[in-house]
C-alpha cells in the first residue's frame, strides 16, 4: 500500500519541507470546508487537520520536519501580539474608565488562582514541590480567544452595553495574561536545584521591562519610518523585519516576545492612527497562522491523553468556574447591571490562539514529560472550548443585547484572527448607540 510518509522521507530536506508545507496548508483549508458547515471556528479545523496528518493518526508529515518548525510558533506569536496591541487606543480606554480594567483583572486572576492551586495541591503535578507546572498552566488559563465571541456578535449584529463591555474585556484579557505568564515564566526559569536568589527573579523581570521599553521605542520609530510615501510592499517588509528582529532579541534573552510585540503594536496605533498597516498584516498572516495551528494539532499526543485525562478534565471545568466567578465578582465590585453580572462569564469561555502559543513556550521550560502533558491539556481543551464557546457566547448575548438577525455569510464565520478594525469599530458603534439611547 502507498505510504505518503515513506514517500516524502526519500527526498532531500528542502523538498520534504516544501511538500510538507503544501500538505499542511491544503489539508487545513479542506477541513475548514467541513467545519464551516458545522459553524465551528477555523482554529478548531486547523487543530483537527494537524491531528489527522500527524503521527498519531495518518502519520503523513515526517517527524523531523515537525521538530524543525518550532520557529513558526515564535513568528505567529509575534504577529498575534502585535495585533492585540492595536486594540488599545487611548480614546477608547478613556471611555471605559477603570470598570473594564477591574472586571478583567478579576476574571483573569481568579481563574489563575483556582487553576494554579488545584494543580499544585489537589493533583500534585509538580515534582519535588516545585510550582513550575502549576504556575505556567494557571497563567495560560487566564487567556481568552476573542474570535468566537466576535463571530457571534457580528452574526447577529448584537449591540448594547453588554457587547461594548465584552469586546474591551476580551482585548484587555490577553494583556493581563501576558503579564501573569511573564512573571510565571521568570519564576519557572529561575527554579532549579539551587536556592533562588534575588537576581534569579529580578533579571528576567528586568529583561522583560527592557524589551517592553524597546517595543515602545520601536512604535515611535516605525511611525517615523513609514511615511505616506512608502509603498505597501516596503511597509510590509519593514514591519515584518522589525517584528522578527524583536522576537529574535527576546529569544537571545530567553524571554517571551509577546509583551514586547504587544507594546510595539499599541504604541504604533496610538501615535500613527494607522489601521491600514494592521489590515495589511491581517492579509499577510493567514498562511502563517494556518501552519502554526496545524502544527499545534500535529503535536497533540493522543497517547498522553491517558496520562492527562483526569487532570485535563479538571482543568477544563476549573477554568470555566474561574472565568465565570471572576467576571461575576468583578462586575459586582464595579456595580455593573445584573444582566452583565449574570451572563458575562459565559462569553469568556473560548481559548485558542494565545494560549496555544504560550503552551509551546511553557513546554520548553518544563521537563519533557510535564511539557507534553501541559501541551496536551491546552490543545485538547482548546478544541472543546472552541466547540462550546460560540454557543455560550450566543446564549449570553441573546440574554443581554439588542439582536438584529441577518443571513449568515461566509465572512461571518471567518474567525481565525479578527481584522484590526473589527473590535474598535464594533465597540465604538455600540458605545454611540448606548449614548443615543
ChimeraX attribute file (.defattr): number of C-alpha atoms within 10 A of each C-alpha:
attribute: neighborCount
match mode: 1-to-1
recipient: residues
	/A:1	3
	/A:2	6
	/A:3	10
	/A:4	13
	/A:5	18
	/A:6	13
	/A:7	12
	/A:8	18
	/A:9	17
	/A:10	10
	/A:11	12
	/A:12	9
	/A:13	12
	/A:14	10
	/A:15	13
	/A:16	20
	/A:17	20
	/A:18	10
	/A:19	13
	/A:20	19
	/A:21	16
	/A:22	13
	/A:23	16
	/A:24	25
	/A:25	19
	/A:26	13
	/A:27	20
	/A:28	26
	/A:29	17
	/A:30	13
	/A:31	17
	/A:32	22
	/A:33	12
	/A:34	13
	/A:35	18
	/A:36	15
	/A:37	9
	/A:38	10
	/A:39	14
	/A:40	22
	/A:41	23
	/A:42	27
	/A:43	29
	/A:44	26
	/A:45	26
	/A:46	32
	/A:47	27
	/A:48	25
	/A:49	26
	/A:50	30
	/A:51	23
	/A:52	18
	/A:53	23
	/A:54	25
	/A:55	20
	/A:56	16
	/A:57	12
	/A:58	13
	/A:59	18
	/A:60	22
	/A:61	25
	/A:62	20
	/A:63	15
	/A:64	12
	/A:65	16
	/A:66	17
	/A:67	11
	/A:68	10
	/A:69	14
	/A:70	15
	/A:71	10
	/A:72	17
	/A:73	21
	/A:74	23
	/A:75	20
	/A:76	21
	/A:77	24
	/A:78	24
	/A:79	25
	/A:80	22
	/A:81	25
	/A:82	26
	/A:83	23
	/A:84	25
	/A:85	26
	/A:86	26
	/A:87	25
	/A:88	21
	/A:89	17
	/A:90	13
	/A:91	9
	/A:92	15
	/A:93	15
	/A:94	9
	/A:95	10
	/A:96	14
	/A:97	10
	/A:98	12
	/A:99	16
	/A:100	22
	/A:101	17
	/A:102	17
	/A:103	25
	/A:104	27
	/A:105	20
	/A:106	23
	/A:107	28
	/A:108	29
	/A:109	21
	/A:110	23
	/A:111	26
	/A:112	28
	/A:113	18
	/A:114	18
	/A:115	29
	/A:116	24
	/A:117	16
	/A:118	18
	/A:119	21
	/A:120	19
	/A:121	12
	/A:122	10
	/A:123	13
	/A:124	16
	/A:125	19
	/A:126	17
	/A:127	12
	/A:128	8
	/A:129	10
	/A:130	15
	/A:131	20
	/A:132	28
	/A:133	28
	/A:134	26
	/A:135	26
	/A:136	29
	/A:137	25
	/A:138	29
	/A:139	30
	/A:140	31
	/A:141	29
	/A:142	31
	/A:143	31
	/A:144	28
	/A:145	25
	/A:146	28
	/A:147	27
	/A:148	34
	/A:149	28
	/A:150	26
	/A:151	22
	/A:152	23
	/A:153	23
	/A:154	19
	/A:155	20
	/A:156	19
	/A:157	15
	/A:158	23
	/A:159	23
	/A:160	21
	/A:161	18
	/A:162	23
	/A:163	26
	/A:164	24
	/A:165	19
	/A:166	23
	/A:167	23
	/A:168	22
	/A:169	24
	/A:170	24
	/A:171	20
	/A:172	24
	/A:173	24
	/A:174	27
	/A:175	23
	/A:176	21
	/A:177	25
	/A:178	24
	/A:179	15
	/A:180	21
	/A:181	26
	/A:182	22
	/A:183	18
	/A:184	23
	/A:185	26
	/A:186	24
	/A:187	20
	/A:188	22
	/A:189	19
	/A:190	21
	/A:191	17
	/A:192	10
	/A:193	7
	/A:194	7
	/A:195	8
	/A:196	12
	/A:197	10
	/A:198	8
	/A:199	11
	/A:200	16
	/A:201	18
	/A:202	14
	/A:203	13
	/A:204	21
	/A:205	17
	/A:206	12
	/A:207	16
	/A:208	25
	/A:209	14
	/A:210	14
	/A:211	24
	/A:212	20
	/A:213	15
	/A:214	16
	/A:215	27
	/A:216	20
	/A:217	15
	/A:218	22
	/A:219	23
	/A:220	17
	/A:221	13
	/A:222	19
	/A:223	17
	/A:224	12
	/A:225	13
	/A:226	19
	/A:227	10
	/A:228	9
	/A:229	7
	/A:230	11
	/A:231	11
	/A:232	13
	/A:233	9
	/A:234	11
	/A:235	19
	/A:236	17
	/A:237	11
	/A:238	13
	/A:239	17
	/A:240	17
	/A:241	11
	/A:242	16
	/A:243	23
	/A:244	17
	/A:245	12
	/A:246	21
	/A:247	23
	/A:248	15
	/A:249	15
	/A:250	20
	/A:251	13
	/A:252	8
	/A:253	14
	/A:254	15
	/A:255	22
	/A:256	25
	/A:257	29
	/A:258	31
	/A:259	27
	/A:260	29
	/A:261	33
	/A:262	29
	/A:263	26
	/A:264	31
	/A:265	27
	/A:266	24
	/A:267	26
	/A:268	27
	/A:269	22
	/A:270	19
	/A:271	15
	/A:272	14
	/A:273	13
	/A:274	14
	/A:275	14
	/A:276	12
	/A:277	18
	/A:278	20
	/A:279	15
	/A:280	16
	/A:281	19
	/A:282	18
	/A:283	11
	/A:284	14
	/A:285	15
	/A:286	15
	/A:287	14
	/A:288	16
	/A:289	24
	/A:290	25
	/A:291	24
	/A:292	29
	/A:293	31
	/A:294	27
	/A:295	25
	/A:296	27
	/A:297	27
	/A:298	27
	/A:299	23
	/A:300	25
	/A:301	20
	/A:302	16
	/A:303	10
	/A:304	16
	/A:305	17
	/A:306	12
	/A:307	12
	/A:308	20
	/A:309	14
	/A:310	12
	/A:311	19
	/A:312	20
	/A:313	13
	/A:314	16
	/A:315	24
	/A:316	21
	/A:317	13
	/A:318	19
	/A:319	23
	/A:320	20
	/A:321	20
	/A:322	24
	/A:323	30
	/A:324	26
	/A:325	20
	/A:326	24
	/A:327	31
	/A:328	22
	/A:329	17
	/A:330	23
	/A:331	25
	/A:332	16
	/A:333	14
	/A:334	13
	/A:335	12
	/A:336	15
	/A:337	12
	/A:338	12
	/A:339	14
	/A:340	24
	/A:341	20
	/A:342	18
	/A:343	22
	/A:344	29
	/A:345	23
	/A:346	23
	/A:347	29
	/A:348	30
	/A:349	28
	/A:350	27
	/A:351	26
	/A:352	24
	/A:353	23
	/A:354	21
	/A:355	25
	/A:356	23
	/A:357	24
	/A:358	25
	/A:359	23
	/A:360	20
	/A:361	20
	/A:362	26
	/A:363	19
	/A:364	12
	/A:365	17
	/A:366	18
	/A:367	12
	/A:368	11
	/A:369	10
	/A:370	19
	/A:371	18
	/A:372	22
	/A:373	23
	/A:374	25
	/A:375	27
	/A:376	26
	/A:377	24
	/A:378	27
	/A:379	24
	/A:380	20
	/A:381	20
	/A:382	24
	/A:383	23
	/A:384	16
	/A:385	24
	/A:386	23
	/A:387	18
	/A:388	15
	/A:389	26
	/A:390	26
	/A:391	16
	/A:392	22
	/A:393	25
	/A:394	20
	/A:395	15
	/A:396	22
	/A:397	27
	/A:398	15
	/A:399	15
	/A:400	20
	/A:401	19
	/A:402	16
	/A:403	16
	/A:404	11
	/A:405	11
	/A:406	10
	/A:407	7
	/A:408	11
	/A:409	9
	/A:410	7
	/A:411	10
	/A:412	16
	/A:413	22
	/A:414	20
	/A:415	19
	/A:416	23
	/A:417	21
	/A:418	18
	/A:419	19
	/A:420	21
	/A:421	15
	/A:422	14
	/A:423	20
	/A:424	19
	/A:425	11
	/A:426	20
	/A:427	21
	/A:428	15
	/A:429	15
	/A:430	21
	/A:431	21
	/A:432	13
	/A:433	13
	/A:434	13
	/A:435	10
	/A:436	7
	/A:437	7
